[in-house]
Amino acid sequence: MKRAALVLAAVLAAPAWLSAQTTVDQKRPASADGTVRIENMAGSVKVTGWDRAEVQVKGSVGGGGELSFESNGKRTRIEIESEHNPMGVKSDLDIYVPAASSLDIEGFQATISVSGVTGSVKAETVNGSITQAGAAKHVELQSVNGSVDVTKAGGRVKAESVNGGVALHDVSGDLEASTVNGKLLVLGGSFERAELESVSGGVQFDAALGARATLSINTVSGGVDVALAAGVGADFAVSSFSGRITNELGPSATKSSKWTPQSELSFTTGAGGARVKIETLSGPINIRKRP
């Protein structure tokens, strides 16, 4: 009872700017393929691509904050400004941009989502998830405490999370993805290069490889599950220091030394061409045929 009274007293004593909200709805002309930079330290940012040559910002700005919205057509800047601690200004923004725009989004305690944008998408936050959906040509997403999810992107894709999972669905092209504490999933799509790393968490790769593609997977503590087409032409180099290796595409693994538990496996499928390298320090490796 005493604790509840203290919490209530703290809320009642808080300055008015912490709770007041301001509704915003503004538009600015913008180039079809311009750059849009967005900064919102706390709350959420939702960006949607559309077919209009303008940027629209809707939503609510937290008390003590103010929307700064400037555009010269080619460059648009959207920022929540505050004279107080910006982390205490929780703002939820719903932003519409020309579909071919290039985005640069920054948050701290903010969730970020992007859909329907075909230009480049760069987004980072510290405490919050990031999701991207649509045929963006270049994607770079980074969260410290939150999941990262990418769907349908192509070209160059980079996705990182320190405390959270990373999932990529039907992505294609050139991929770099990593987690420190979380699972890493690559489901669908086709790649010319994929570099996947996990410090503590499993990695699953169920996708296609180009004829000269490179696939590199490395985990410190976590298993690896790789599913490839039965007719894939690839050269494999696989090793695990203290994990079992199972292989549906070729020969069984052998121990590299009678003095250590390390197992290794090298083999070629088809005429070769693609290169697949898989290493785990502590975790099993499973190589299987795609259904």
Helices and strands as residue ranges (DSSP letters): H 2-13, G 16-18, E 21-29, E 35-39, E 42-50, E 54-62, E 65-71, E 75-82, G 86-88, E 91-98, E 102-106, E 109-115, E 120-127, E 130-133, E 138-145, E 148-151, E 156-163, E 166-181, E 184-200, E 203-221, E 224-228, E 234-240, E 245-247, E 254-255, E 263-269, E 274-282, E 285-289
